[in-house]
Amino acid sequence: MPFSFNPEQKQTVLWLAVGPVLVALLVYLGPVLAPFIAAGILAYALNPAVDWLSSKRIGRLPFPRSFAVILVLLLLLAAILALILVVLPIMQKQIPLLQEKIPGALSRLNAFLSPKLQDIGIRVRLDEVGIKRLVSQYFATSSDEIWSSVLASAKVGSAAVLGWIATLSLIPIALFYLLLDWHAVLARAQNVIPRRWVGQVVGFGREVDGLLAQYLRGQLAVMLVLSLYYAGALAMFDFDVAVPVGVITGLLVFIPYLGFGLGLVLALIAAVLQFEGLHGVLVVAGIYGAGQVIESFFLTPRLVGERIGLHPLTVIFALMAFGHLFGFVGVLLALPASAILAVALAHLRTQYINSSFYRQS
């Protein structure tokens, strides 16, 4: 007798078959979805500010949500522009000075190292002429030549450039509409969930939302502490650019490696320009080395990991594991993804403990 499905079983089989197809389609459309995913992450982070503004009143009239969205986006744009305007003048001013200082620094380094190495039987001498030539090639390019090379590259890879421009321009547009209709989007997503699972899924989502809110607060605390540390430590040793470089390093720490690397490069440039010999370079190496240790083994595990219920060792393992599996993006998303996994594992553990498989003796 052939096996037959009742109508309810047919519906279940149908949707179980549709699910993998939808997942495969999302994976295939990954590059297209990238700006929308980025906009969704930003909308999640910025929505509390929009909700707070839209809850206020202008006299007797409520503050329109559309105005709140525009104001928050303008503040975000202003913060990004302020960061760029802090970094670019420093680079524009210091790179020409660096070009002038590097040959002298190399000569001093050569005079210091060569006798020391010869005393232990190693005869090495820096090729000052060759290094000076390389420095001139890489740093003596005029702004007109830079723009010419940029335009030439744009002509060669115009399709790729236009693709990047289109992707970046989509992010603020998608972000505006997501913030404007955030609660409606969540309601539509909730209506898609099968009714028998809606309570569990909504409860799971609220737990994840609470953990991610704690994560954002913890990350902001880490950024503030590190901004104060780097700015204060550099100022203690009389660096002229202590405050902007220290604040930039601290604010960009949420981007693993990039924020730390940019701050380190700016500080090393300042050290070479301001101080004679290796004194400034060694000070920067000590400050940034200590800062990396403090951030990796104390601040992030304590201020972020404990807020989202993760043990410090779990935080360190998550950063290493996600970085190994997914590279830079994995490191960036390691802690929020670990928080979501922690909630899922807690629910799975509860189901396991309540199961007959566990209780059966």
C-alpha positions as CSV (number, residue, x, y, z in Angstrom):
1,M,0.0,0.0,0.0
2,P,1.6,3.3,-1.0
3,F,2.4,5.8,1.7
4,S,0.2,8.9,1.6
5,F,0.4,12.2,3.3
6,N,-2.4,14.0,5.0
7,P,-2.9,17.7,4.1
8,E,-1.0,19.0,7.1
9,Q,2.0,16.7,6.4
10,K,2.0,17.9,2.8
11,Q,2.2,21.5,3.9
12,T,5.1,20.6,6.3
13,V,7.0,18.8,3.6
14,L,6.5,21.7,1.2
15,W,7.8,24.3,3.5
16,L,10.7,22.1,4.6
17,A,11.6,21.9,0.9
18,V,11.2,25.6,0.3
19,G,13.5,26.5,3.2
20,P,16.8,25.2,1.8
21,V,15.9,26.8,-1.6
22,L,15.5,30.2,0.1
23,V,18.8,29.7,2.0
24,A,20.6,28.8,-1.2
25,L,19.2,31.8,-2.9
26,L,20.3,34.1,-0.1
27,V,23.8,32.6,-0.4
28,Y,23.9,33.1,-4.1
29,L,22.7,36.7,-3.8
30,G,25.2,37.5,-1.1
31,P,27.0,40.3,-3.0
32,V,23.7,41.9,-3.8
33,L,22.5,41.6,-0.2
34,A,25.7,43.1,1.3
35,P,24.5,46.7,1.4
36,F,21.2,45.7,2.8
37,I,22.8,43.6,5.5
38,A,25.1,46.5,6.4
39,A,22.1,48.8,6.5
40,G,20.3,46.4,8.7
41,I,23.1,46.2,11.2
42,L,23.4,50.0,11.3
43,A,19.6,50.3,11.7
44,Y,19.6,47.9,14.6
45,A,22.3,50.0,16.3
46,L,20.7,53.4,15.5
47,N,17.0,52.5,16.1
48,P,17.1,53.2,19.9
49,A,18.2,56.8,19.2
50,V,15.4,57.2,16.6
51,D,12.8,55.8,19.0
52,W,14.0,58.2,21.8
53,L,13.8,61.2,19.5
54,S,10.4,60.2,18.1
55,S,9.0,59.9,21.6
56,K,9.7,63.6,22.3
57,R,7.3,66.4,21.6
58,I,7.7,69.8,19.9
59,G,5.3,71.8,22.0
60,R,2.0,69.9,21.8
61,L,3.0,68.1,18.5
62,P,4.9,64.7,18.5
63,F,8.3,64.7,16.9
64,P,7.9,63.1,13.5
65,R,9.8,59.8,13.1
66,S,11.0,60.9,9.6
67,F,12.6,63.9,11.1
68,A,14.2,61.8,13.8
69,V,15.6,59.4,11.2
70,I,17.1,62.3,9.2
71,L,18.6,63.9,12.3
72,V,20.2,60.6,13.4
73,L,21.6,60.0,9.9
74,L,23.0,63.5,9.8
75,L,24.7,63.0,13.2
76,L,26.2,59.7,11.9
77,L,27.4,61.5,8.7
78,A,28.9,64.3,10.8
79,A,30.7,61.8,13.1
80,I,32.2,60.0,10.0
81,L,33.3,63.4,8.4
82,A,34.8,64.6,11.7
83,L,36.9,61.4,11.9
84,I,38.0,61.9,8.3
85,L,38.8,65.6,8.9
86,V,40.9,64.7,11.9
87,V,42.9,62.0,10.1
88,L,43.5,63.6,6.7
89,P,45.2,66.8,7.9
90,I,47.6,64.8,10.1
91,M,48.5,62.6,7.2
92,Q,48.8,65.4,4.7
93,K,51.0,67.4,7.1
94,Q,53.2,64.7,8.3
95,I,54.0,62.6,5.2
96,P,56.1,65.3,3.6
97,L,57.9,65.9,6.9
98,L,58.4,62.1,7.2
99,Q,60.0,62.1,3.8
100,E,62.6,64.6,5.0
101,K,63.2,62.9,8.3
102,I,63.5,59.3,7.3
103,P,67.0,59.5,5.6
104,G,68.4,61.2,8.7
105,A,66.8,58.6,11.0
106,L,68.2,55.8,8.8
107,S,71.7,57.3,9.1
108,R,71.5,57.4,12.8
109,L,70.1,53.9,13.0
110,N,73.0,52.7,10.7
111,A,75.6,54.5,12.9
112,F,74.1,52.9,16.0
113,L,73.6,49.4,14.8
114,S,76.6,48.8,12.6
115,P,79.2,48.9,15.4
116,K,77.1,46.8,17.7
117,L,76.6,44.1,15.0
118,Q,80.3,44.2,14.1
119,D,81.3,43.5,17.7
120,I,79.4,40.2,17.5
121,G,80.8,39.3,14.1
122,I,77.9,40.4,11.9
123,R,78.9,42.9,9.2
124,V,75.7,44.5,8.0
125,R,75.3,48.1,6.7
126,L,72.1,49.7,5.6
127,D,72.0,50.8,1.9
128,E,71.2,54.4,2.7
129,V,71.3,55.5,-0.9
130,G,68.9,52.8,-2.0
131,I,66.5,53.4,0.9
132,K,66.5,57.1,0.2
133,R,65.6,56.4,-3.4
134,L,62.7,54.2,-2.4
135,V,61.5,56.8,0.1
136,S,61.6,59.4,-2.6
137,Q,59.6,57.2,-5.0
138,Y,56.9,56.4,-2.5
139,F,56.5,59.7,-0.7
140,A,57.5,62.4,-3.2
141,T,54.5,61.8,-5.5
142,S,52.6,65.1,-6.0
143,S,48.9,65.3,-5.5
144,D,48.4,65.8,-9.2
145,E,50.2,62.5,-9.9
146,I,48.2,60.7,-7.2
147,W,44.9,61.9,-8.8
148,S,46.2,60.9,-12.2
149,S,47.0,57.4,-11.1
150,V,43.6,57.1,-9.4
151,L,41.8,58.2,-12.5
152,A,43.8,55.8,-14.6
153,S,42.9,53.0,-12.3
154,A,39.3,54.0,-12.4
155,K,39.3,53.9,-16.3
156,V,40.8,50.4,-16.2
157,G,38.4,49.0,-13.6
158,S,35.5,51.3,-14.2
159,A,32.9,48.5,-13.8
160,A,34.3,47.6,-10.4
161,V,34.5,51.2,-9.3
162,L,30.9,51.8,-10.4
163,G,29.9,48.7,-8.5
164,W,31.5,49.8,-5.3
165,I,29.9,53.3,-5.7
166,A,26.5,51.7,-6.3
167,T,26.9,49.4,-3.2
168,L,28.0,52.3,-0.9
169,S,25.2,54.6,-2.2
170,L,22.6,51.9,-1.4
171,I,23.5,51.7,2.2
172,P,22.2,55.2,3.3
173,I,19.1,54.7,1.2
174,A,18.3,51.3,2.7
175,L,19.2,52.6,6.2
176,F,16.8,55.5,5.9
177,Y,13.8,53.3,4.9
178,L,14.7,50.6,7.5
179,L,14.8,53.1,10.3
180,L,11.6,54.7,9.1
181,D,9.7,51.4,9.0
182,W,11.7,49.5,11.7
183,H,8.8,48.4,13.8
184,A,6.7,47.5,10.8
185,V,9.5,45.4,9.4
186,L,9.8,43.5,12.7
187,A,6.0,43.0,12.8
188,R,6.0,41.6,9.2
189,A,8.9,39.3,10.1
190,Q,7.0,38.1,13.2
191,N,3.9,37.4,11.1
192,V,5.9,35.0,8.9
193,I,6.8,32.7,11.8
194,P,4.6,29.6,12.1
195,R,2.0,30.3,14.9
196,R,3.0,27.4,17.0
197,W,6.6,28.6,17.2
198,V,6.0,32.4,17.5
199,G,6.2,32.5,21.3
200,Q,9.5,30.7,21.4
201,V,11.0,32.7,18.5
202,V,9.9,36.1,19.9
203,G,11.3,35.1,23.3
204,F,14.6,34.0,21.8
205,G,14.7,37.3,19.8
206,R,14.2,39.4,23.0
207,E,17.0,37.6,24.8
208,V,19.3,38.1,21.8
209,D,18.3,41.8,21.6
210,G,19.1,42.2,25.3
211,L,22.5,40.6,24.9
212,L,23.4,42.6,21.8
213,A,22.4,45.9,23.6
214,Q,24.8,44.9,26.4
215,Y,27.4,44.2,23.8
216,L,27.1,47.6,22.2
217,R,27.3,49.3,25.6
218,G,30.4,47.3,26.5
219,Q,32.0,48.1,23.2
220,L,31.4,51.8,23.7
221,A,32.9,51.5,27.2
222,V,36.0,49.8,25.7
223,M,36.3,52.6,23.0
224,L,36.0,55.3,25.7
225,V,38.6,53.8,28.0
226,L,41.1,53.2,25.2
227,S,40.7,56.7,23.8
228,L,41.5,58.1,27.2
229,Y,44.4,55.7,27.7
230,Y,46.1,56.3,24.3
231,A,45.6,60.1,24.4
232,G,46.8,60.3,28.0
233,A,49.8,58.0,27.5
234,L,51.0,59.9,24.4
235,A,50.4,63.2,26.1
236,M,52.4,62.1,29.1
237,F,55.5,61.8,26.8
238,D,54.8,65.2,25.2
239,F,53.6,64.0,21.8
240,D,52.2,66.9,19.8
241,V,49.4,64.9,18.2
242,A,48.5,62.9,21.4
243,V,44.8,63.8,21.6
244,P,43.8,63.2,17.9
245,V,45.9,60.1,17.4
246,G,44.8,58.6,20.8
247,V,41.1,59.3,20.2
248,I,41.3,57.9,16.7
249,T,42.9,54.7,17.9
250,G,40.3,54.3,20.7
251,L,37.3,55.0,18.5
252,L,38.4,52.7,15.7
253,V,39.1,49.8,18.1
254,F,35.8,48.2,17.2
255,I,37.4,47.4,13.8
256,P,39.9,44.7,14.8
257,Y,43.5,45.4,13.6
258,L,42.5,48.3,11.3
259,G,41.9,50.8,14.1
260,F,44.9,49.7,16.1
261,G,47.1,49.6,13.0
262,L,46.1,53.1,11.8
263,G,46.7,54.6,15.3
264,L,50.0,52.8,15.5
265,V,51.2,54.1,12.1
266,L,50.1,57.7,12.9
267,A,51.9,57.5,16.3
268,L,55.1,56.1,14.8
269,I,55.1,58.9,12.1
270,A,54.7,61.5,14.9
271,A,57.5,59.8,16.9
272,V,59.9,59.9,13.9
273,L,59.1,63.5,13.2
274,Q,59.2,64.9,16.7
275,F,62.0,63.0,18.5
276,E,65.6,62.4,17.6
277,G,66.8,58.8,17.7
278,L,64.7,55.8,18.6
279,H,63.3,57.2,21.9
280,G,59.9,58.1,20.4
281,V,59.6,54.9,18.5
282,L,60.3,52.8,21.6
283,V,57.8,54.8,23.6
284,V,55.1,54.3,21.0
285,A,55.9,50.6,20.8
286,G,55.5,50.3,24.6
287,I,52.3,52.3,24.8
288,Y,50.6,50.4,21.9
289,G,51.9,47.0,23.0
290,A,50.5,47.6,26.5
291,G,47.3,48.9,25.1
292,Q,46.8,45.8,22.9
293,V,47.4,43.6,25.9
294,I,45.0,45.6,28.1
295,E,42.3,45.6,25.4
296,S,42.6,41.9,24.4
297,F,43.0,40.3,27.9
298,F,41.2,42.7,30.2
299,L,38.9,45.3,28.7
300,T,37.1,43.2,26.0
301,P,36.7,40.1,28.2
302,R,35.5,42.1,31.2
303,L,33.5,45.0,29.8
304,V,32.1,43.1,26.8
305,G,32.3,39.4,27.6
306,E,30.8,39.7,31.1
307,R,28.0,41.9,29.9
308,I,26.9,39.3,27.4
309,G,27.4,36.4,29.8
310,L,30.6,35.0,28.2
311,H,33.6,33.9,30.2
312,P,36.8,35.8,29.4
313,L,38.4,32.6,28.0
314,T,35.3,32.1,25.8
315,V,35.7,35.6,24.4
316,I,39.4,35.1,23.5
317,F,38.5,31.7,21.9
318,A,35.6,33.2,20.0
319,L,37.8,36.0,18.5
320,M,40.5,33.4,17.5
321,A,38.0,30.9,16.1
322,F,35.8,33.3,14.1
323,G,39.0,35.0,12.8
324,H,40.4,31.7,11.6
325,L,37.1,30.6,10.0
326,F,35.9,33.9,8.4
327,G,38.9,36.2,8.5
328,F,38.5,39.9,9.2
329,V,34.7,39.8,9.0
330,G,34.7,36.9,11.5
331,V,36.7,38.9,14.0
332,L,34.4,41.8,13.6
333,L,31.2,39.7,14.3
334,A,32.8,37.2,16.7
335,L,31.3,38.6,19.9
336,P,27.7,39.4,18.8
337,A,27.6,36.0,17.0
338,S,28.8,34.3,20.1
339,A,26.1,36.0,22.2
340,I,23.5,34.7,19.8
341,L,25.0,31.2,19.9
342,A,25.1,31.4,23.7
343,V,21.3,32.1,23.8
344,A,20.7,29.2,21.4
345,L,22.8,26.8,23.4
346,A,21.0,27.8,26.6
347,H,17.7,27.0,25.0
348,L,19.1,23.7,23.6
349,R,20.5,22.8,27.0
350,T,17.1,23.4,28.6
351,Q,15.4,21.2,26.0
352,Y,18.0,18.5,26.5
353,I,17.6,18.5,30.3
354,N,13.8,18.3,30.0
355,S,14.0,15.5,27.5
356,S,13.2,11.9,28.3
357,F,16.6,10.9,26.8
358,Y,18.3,12.8,29.6
359,R,15.9,11.9,32.4
360,Q,15.8,8.2,31.6
361,S,17.8,6.2,34.1
